[in-house]
Amino acid sequence: MNVHVPVLLEEATDLLTGNRGKVYLDCTLGGGGHARRILEKVPDSYLIGIDLDEDVIEVAVGNLKEFEGRFSVYKANFRDLDLVLREEGIEKVDGILFDLGVSMFQIKSERGFSFQRDSPLDMRMDKDQKLTAYDVVNRYPEGELERILREYGEERLSGRIARAIVRRREKKPIETTGELVDVVLSVYPERLKHGRIHPATRVFQAIRIEVNRELENLKTALEKTPELLNPGGRIVVISFHSLEDRIVKRFLKERADVFKILTKKPITPSDEEIRVNPASRSAKLRAGERI
Ligand SMILES: C[S@@+](CC[C@H](N)C(=O)[O-])C[C@H]1O[C@@H](n2cnc3c(N)ncnc32)[C@H](O)[C@@H]1O
């Protein structure tokens, strides 16, 4: 399994632990890269980690072995972060981290997150969930598909692609990522096929966001954070596309009554980080401190 290189590792963990708190909540544990750094940086701290993917939790637990006794992990959706803390018997924490999106483990898995790998159309982070990418692609009405591609993918050809998907599935269900890529390419004009990003990038992003309800989960979770942070406690969010960043930016602005903004402009990876880890290129970090 490929490793996941944590993005903006020092920047995120410096900001999160700058208050020298004791208890931290990592809402997107992944391979445990950020979690590990938090536990290293604050020697007497305790960390609660959440992820909805049981496979990555296993990786994280292995990665955090030497911190046995200083962390606990939950397979849960971060929109239920309040319930996780209640179960843990903790009322408030000193820092909450979100490092959104999928990890390299998931991209490299057989779960259909990547258009570069032919796999069944799945895209669920939570394997217990019912809705898959197959359902979205084969069962959603054309208008709904168009909206998802336009809103979540910011795809200019949303109408054409939605129509092509419906036409293709009338003949035979679209079962694999390869078949979906094929449909996208069939309507992409030649001159746009060789842009900076692959034509299927936005379509895959949009369907993934829909399958995992990514924007709704983020909004719900953010709204719960003020109640769960001690005064001086910090929230750090790393996002990877403009829709998520907009939600975070707006949230911190709207809740100026409870958060002091620590990042006037979002923090982005250095050229060096992007060179070493190209997957970090679209990352934006925003942080706030509970007043
Ligand atoms: C970018 S990775 C995090 C990587 C991690 N910071 C590290 O250093 O290894 C994002 C993780 O968040 C998880 N995730 C995404 N949405 C989630 C949600 N709503 N609830 C819980 N976990 C979620 C994914 O399963 C994935 O493992």
The ligand as an SDF file (V2000), in Angstrom:
LIG
                    3D

 27 29  0  0  0  0  0  0  0  0999 V2000
   -6.5450   13.5160    3.3680 C   0  0  0  0  0  0  0  0  0  0  0  0
   -6.9360   12.1480    4.3370 S   0  0  0  0  0  0  0  0  0  0  0  0
   -6.2190   12.5100    5.8930 C   0  0  0  0  0  0  0  0  0  0  0  0
   -4.7770   12.1860    6.0010 C   0  0  0  0  0  0  0  0  0  0  0  0
   -4.1650   12.3470    7.3670 C   0  0  0  0  0  0  0  0  0  0  0  0
   -4.2130   13.7090    7.8330 N   0  0  0  0  0  0  0  0  0  0  0  0
   -2.7420   11.8420    7.3890 C   0  0  0  0  0  0  0  0  0  0  0  0
   -1.8320   12.6340    7.6790 O   0  0  0  0  0  0  0  0  0  0  0  0
   -2.5170   10.6590    7.1300 O   0  0  0  0  0  0  0  0  0  0  0  0
   -8.6230   12.3500    4.6620 C   0  0  0  0  0  0  0  0  0  0  0  0
   -9.2680   11.2480    5.4800 C   0  0  0  0  0  0  0  0  0  0  0  0
  -10.5110   11.7210    5.9420 O   0  0  0  0  0  0  0  0  0  0  0  0
  -11.4430   10.6740    5.9080 C   0  0  0  0  0  0  0  0  0  0  0  0
  -12.7610   11.2930    5.8280 N   0  0  0  0  0  0  0  0  0  0  0  0
  -13.2720   12.0230    4.8180 C   0  0  0  0  0  0  0  0  0  0  0  0
  -14.5170   12.4370    5.1130 N   0  0  0  0  0  0  0  0  0  0  0  0
  -14.7900   11.9820    6.3570 C   0  0  0  0  0  0  0  0  0  0  0  0
  -15.9160   12.0900    7.2170 C   0  0  0  0  0  0  0  0  0  0  0  0
  -17.0240   12.7380    6.8690 N   0  0  0  0  0  0  0  0  0  0  0  0
  -15.8320   11.5130    8.4320 N   0  0  0  0  0  0  0  0  0  0  0  0
  -14.7110   10.8420    8.8170 C   0  0  0  0  0  0  0  0  0  0  0  0
  -13.6260   10.6970    8.0450 N   0  0  0  0  0  0  0  0  0  0  0  0
  -13.6640   11.2650    6.8220 C   0  0  0  0  0  0  0  0  0  0  0  0
  -11.0590    9.8530    4.7090 C   0  0  0  0  0  0  0  0  0  0  0  0
  -11.5090    8.5200    4.8610 O   0  0  0  0  0  0  0  0  0  0  0  0
   -9.5350    9.9860    4.7060 C   0  0  0  0  0  0  0  0  0  0  0  0
   -8.9240    8.9050    5.3470 O   0  0  0  0  0  0  0  0  0  0  0  0
  1  2  1  0
  2  3  1  0
  2 10  1  0
  3  4  1  0
  4  5  1  0
  5  6  1  0
  5  7  1  0
  7  8  2  0
  7  9  1  0
 10 11  1  0
 11 12  1  0
 11 26  1  0
 12 13  1  0
 13 14  1  0
 13 24  1  0
 14 15  1  0
 14 23  1  0
 15 16  2  0
 16 17  1  0
 17 18  1  0
 17 23  2  0
 18 19  1  0
 18 20  2  0
 20 21  1  0
 21 22  2  0
 22 23  1  0
 24 25  1  0
 24 26  1  0
 26 27  1  0
M  CHG  2   2   1   9  -1
M  END
$$$$
